[in-house]
Amino acid sequence: SAIPAYINTIEDKQNSKSIVRGAAGALQKIDSVIAIPYIVKNISDKDKNYRLSWTRLLQDAVNGIKRDKNDLSQAELSKTISELETALKIIENSKNDFPQHIAPFLRESIVELKK
């Protein structure tokens, strides 16, 4: 599996932001549940373009998780909900600008995932 290689790429501080973002995007396509914590860690990037890129990736991951919700274990679902609640707090408390739709999207997604 490529998952460990993507995680190593994301965690390697020597890598450029674009390499890290690319690895996270690839990881998200394979497994959104595993990718979410790495995405959440990066959504508060000071660079607006990267922040928006991470925000889009978060949205894609959440949509994938909502689609595949019934295939997730209760532990995976709980962990994901917790990460999304963290992301929501980061976005709501940030001085950085985020797309206006992202906080309501996360709030609604969290409610939907808890059902």
Buried (B, 14 or more C-beta within 10 A) or exposed (E): EEEEEBBEBBEEEEBEBEEBBBBBBBBBEEBBBBBBBBBBBBBBBEEEEBBBBBBBBBBBBBEBBEEEBEEBEEEBBEBBBBBBBBBBEBBEEEEEEBEEEBBEBBBEBBEEBEE
